[in-house]
Amino acid sequence: MKKNIHPMERGARMAVGLGLMSLAFWGPSNYWFLLGVVPLLSGLIGWCPPYALLGISTCCKKCDCKKSSGCSCGC
């Protein structure tokens, strides 16, 4: 699995996932908090299955990293 999510997007996905999962501890008692597992896992792994199916990658390309200074993409 090649990473296809930019580090900034990974951080946002993890924050949203943790926010949704926090609903398990406060609010009405239901299972909607399980939706937080999906963005959390994709943020931790750095790979999004729908992006892979559609050929989308938000990671910067290797040639872009060489041209721009300070790119911390890691892809």
HELIX and SHEET records of a PDB file:
HELIX    1   1 PRO A    7  MET A   21  1                                  15    
HELIX    2   2 SER A   22  ALA A   24  5                                   3    
HELIX    3   3 TRP A   32  GLY A   36  5                                   5    
HELIX    4   4 VAL A   37  ILE A   45  1                                   9    
HELIX    5   5 PRO A   49  LEU A   54  1                                   6    
HELIX    6   6 LYS A   62  LYS A   67  1                                   6    
END                                                                             
